Amino acid sequence: MEINDAYISKFRKFSKENKRNIMIRNSMALLAIAALVLLKYSNFHIYHFAVEIFAAVISFCIFIVALNTYPISQNDFFMTLGIGYVCVGVLDLLHTFSYSDLNVFANSSSDLPIQFWMVARVAELATVLYSTSFIDKKNSKSNYSLTAAVGIAYMVLAMSAIMKYDILPVFKVEGQGLTAAKKAIEYAVAAGFLISLAVIYGKRKMMDSIMFVYIGISILLKVPQGICFTMYLDKTDTIFFIGHLIKIASYYFMYKAIVEIGLQRPLEMLITDLDNADSSIKEKERQRKLLEEAITGNEACYDLIIDHAEDGIAIIREDRVIYANSTAATLLGASDKSELIGRTPYEFLAGEHAAGLKDRFSKLLKEKSRVPFEETAIAAIDGNPSSLEFSYNYFIYRKVPAILAIIRDMTAQKEIRSLKKDISESQKKLIQSQEYNRVLTEFFANISHELKTPLAIILGTVQLISLSKEEHKGIYKDKINSYTSIMKQNIYRLIRLVNNLIDTSKYDSGHMKLNLHNLDIVSVVENICLSVKDYVNSKDIAFMFDTDIEEKIMAVDADQIERIVLNLLSNAVKFTDRGGEIQVNLEDLCDRVRISIKDTGVGIPADMQQVIFDRFGQVDKTFTRNREGSGIGLSLVKTLIEMHGGEIGVISKLGEGSKFSFELPVTFIEEEETAFSQVFEDKVEKINIEFSDIYEN
């Protein structure tokens, strides 16, 4: 941006001429006042007419100056004052032309001019009081249209009240003089001006000092003006003449404050701002020229630095490469940077991409902006496709606008991203491998413990039998039975462990299948519960089975349902002390069946309630734990339930017991209507196997 020096000079000249014109106007105003004084003694009517016209003209000047300087000064005080004084000026003109001597209004009485005078004075007081509220505000975005509308409405109401409805009080009676109403209103208006003067004095620090003095004198003069107009008997009285002189003086000082200060100060502020802006621009231009000279003077050094830059650099003007460094030549497949000079940048791109780049260049040169780095696939000069990053910037090269292209090789960044991705995947696999190894380690530790314990018991029992034979040459029958029972329980335990391992392996390999039949699920579960009732009661644990439906036919694998229920009952018995209780409930949910097994055992910690369904998951993983188990049972139970299309969950509170619930969908399969014979393994044998890790307390 540049500022025309000639324009600034003209503006300064205009400002000086404006000051000179103000001095001339002040001199003319003083001469006019002197002329009015002389005129009073020759023709009072002309004198009075001239005074009122003078006041009305100043009122209109205040408005015109305030309106035209507002865009610069943003002075809400001036604007409000200007709007109000327009109304005052109109009412003063009506006051002037309402005298019967002028014969402007028909049936004009001696009271009519005074009525217009009074409403004008009230309007002036309201204007001054209201405008003082804007002294400490600037650009308040007030609704001046509303203010003007209020002023116009006041004038219309005042004229209607005076000329049509005649509702105002009488202010002068012929032969008697001024009424009390007139005097009271004049005194009230004078008091109001004193109040406004006090308000302005309180805000004097927010005003120009000279303006404060002029406005203060103008408002102060209105007090004796009002008093003078309460003391005359006839309009030719000297006190009436003095009142008008004071009015002229009051308006003159208001003119000085608004027209001179309000107009001259914005001009001075504008000149100061222009001077500052001009100085700032000249300084920036000087610095730019110095920098440009320094760069031009060291062009050889400048080219050397650019030529060995890590990024490729090319300068494009009028769709042609006019400069390129060695790095740009290498990245674009040229043997030398001279191969790039004169080429268009579009020939390295496909058709649609080339057109898009051309549009970008046009926009960039027009807006003087930049295009950030973005990856672009190109066809290099040597014929090899490549992927590079390009950034384009508007700049001035040798005093002419051009486009600076920065080119980056993406190969290293892509390798880094690929390497980071590989590292991330390797870390994930390492974590998975470590977790898998941990699980395997725990599994083998559990299996070793589970195998070692029953084998050690069986071995110890066999040794006791052998020792008894040698010592007593015979074995008591009760000892033989006891030892045989111990061996049998631990053999069952080994069978249970092996069965669980085999079924887990079958499921993992996808060979585990369900043998589904349409059966009465109530009967299946009830038979299982009846089979274990005596065993549970023998542990001094109360046992109860309950159902809300007598029969529910659905497709299930009876053997696997039996295995699920026995496993859950085994856990309930295992973790419930003597005197506890186990409840089995079967609920009909229309399209699903819910089976719940609730105990009053030791309970499960909240943070372990999901772990127990994981393979090899156990609440107590130590080898000194109170209850035996491999950690496979509940995982296998969950698997069998999910194979039926169901789901299992647990609600447990430590020290109060647990409730395992699983739901199965009610489905049917097509099968022959021949009587189905449920051929199951011996339930006693199954119970012995599933309950084999429960030892006598």
Secondary structure, 3 states (H helix, E strand, C coil): CCCCHHHHHHHHHHHHHHHHHHHHHHHHHHHHHHHHHHHHHHCHHHHHHHHHHHHHHHHHHHHHHHHHHHHHHCEHHHHHHHHHHHHHHHHHHHHHHCCCCCCCCCCCCCHHHHHHHHHHHHHHHHHHHHHHCCCCCECCCCCHHHHHHHHHHHHHHHHHHHHHCCCCCCCEECCCEECHHHHHHHHHHHHHHHHHHHHHHHCHHHCCHHHHHHHHHHHHHHHHHHHHCCCCCCCCCHHHHHHHHHHHHHHHHHHHHHHHHHHHHHHHHHHHHHHHHHHHHHHHHHHHHHHHHHHHHCHHHHHHHHHCCCCEEEEEECCEEEEECHHHHHHCCCCCHHHCCCCCHHHHCCHHHHHHHHHHHHHHHHHCCEEEEEEEEEECCCCCEEEEEEEEEEEEECCEEEEEEEEEECHHHHHHHHHHHHHHHHHHHHHHHHHHHHHHHHHHHHHHHHHHHHHHHHHHHHHHHHHHHHHHCCCCHHHHHHHHHHHHHHHHHHHHHHHHHHHHHHHHHCCCCCCCEEEEHHHHHHHHHHHHHHHHHHCCCEEEEEECCCCCEEEECHHHHHHHHHHHHHHHHHCCCCCCEEEEEEEECCCEEEEEEEECCCCCCHHHCCHHHCCCCCCCCCCCCCCCCCCCHHHHHHHHHHHCCCEEEEEEECCCEEEEEEEEECCCCCCCCCCCCCCCCCHHHHHHHHCCCCCCC
